[in-house]
Amino acid sequence: MNVCVYPLSEREETNAVKFISAKAFTGTSAWQALPIANMNGITTRLHRTDQPYKWHINYGEEVFVVLDGAVDMHYQENSVEKIVRMDVEDIFYASVGTEHVAHPSNEARVLVIESEGSV
C-alpha cells in the first residue's frame, strides 16, 4: 500500500471524503452553517458565531460540540434556567423537548449534529 501524507491546506476532496478546517470557516453572518454531512436525516453542520442564538426546542435530539472559543449554554430544567460554560472540546446533549440557547462569549465555532430541519 502506498501512503501519501498531505497537510490539511493541501487536501483533496472527492465525493467520498471531506477535510474541513473549523478555524478557517468564517461565514458571513452569525450562525451561518457549513453543511458537512446528512446521514439518513441526521445532519452535521459547522457554525461560526459571535451572537447568541434563540431559545428553541428541537423535535429531535441534538449534540453540540465547542470546537473553538467558549459558549454559555442556557437551558431550562423544571422551569429553572441553568447556565453552563462550555470550552473547547466540551459537548452538550439535548434530549427531545429540551429548551436551550447558546451564547458565545466571543467568536466561537461549534459542531451541531441534529435531525434535518431542526431549528
C-alpha positions, 0 to 999 in steps of 0.5 A: 500500500502506498501512503501519501501524507498531505497537510490539511491546506493541501487536501483533496476532496472527492465525493467520498471524503471531506477535510474541513478546517473549523478555524478557517470557516468564517461565514458571513453572518452569525450562525451561518452553517457549513453543511458537512454531512446528512446521514439518513436525516441526521445532519452535521453542520459547522457554525461560526458565531459571535451572537447568541442564538434563540431559545428553541426546542428541537423535535429531535435530539441534538449534540453540540460540540465547542470546537473553538472559543467558549459558549454559555449554554442556557437551558431550562430544567423544571422551569429553572434556567441553568447556565453552563460554560462550555470550552473547547472540546466540551459537548452538550446533549439535548434530549427531545423537548429540551429548551436551550440557547447558546451564547458565545462569549466571543467568536466561537465555532461549534459542531451541531449534529441534529435531525434535518430541519431542526431549528 
